[in-house]
Amino acid sequence: MAQFDLYKNNGDNSELFPYIVTSLLDITNEINTFSKLRVVIPLCSDGNSITHLNPIFDIHGQKLYLSTMDIAGIPISMLGEAVGSLKDRRTDIIDALDFLVNGF
């Protein structure tokens, strides 16, 4: 499980949020074992986006935006196997998280 790995969302809200991306560094695999959670950000198929907060990704031909405001911790058991990676868009994701916390 690596930072920015992409997973299919198997939850009840998978129509609106078809994918989720892990957001923490790989080191949390070792130091966060007691919680059995991973911090993820869903990718959303509908709604309005704010450029700096919600970068847009093309995932398997579907345009989805990073729903940074919906960042959450979920049980590792809900992730399944990674179906891709967004590590090539690392800067966009980090910038969105920075904008969420610090603003302009």
Phi, psi and omega in degrees: 000110183249159176301135178072019171292146183253135181229147170289141176273119179259010182277180181296337183260024186291339178290318179281322181239079187290338180223157173228154181234136177287145188240347183266159177298155181301334182301334180292343175300328182266320186270349185247022185293335181293333185269335182057029178242156170230141177274125183230160174235127179283154171256128189253143182263353187214153175112185181264149178236152174252124190315306185286333184269331188229072178299150182260139181236147172260108181246109180051045177081003180249128177278119181230146177251148178289117182270070189304324179296342182260021178304141184202163171261132178229155177299138178305325182299341180276350187280322184071214181259144178296141179248003180171189180214146175248022183297335176288348176249024182310312183301318179297319182290314179298319178298321178295317178295320178297318179296321179299318184276320188249346184073207183296000000 
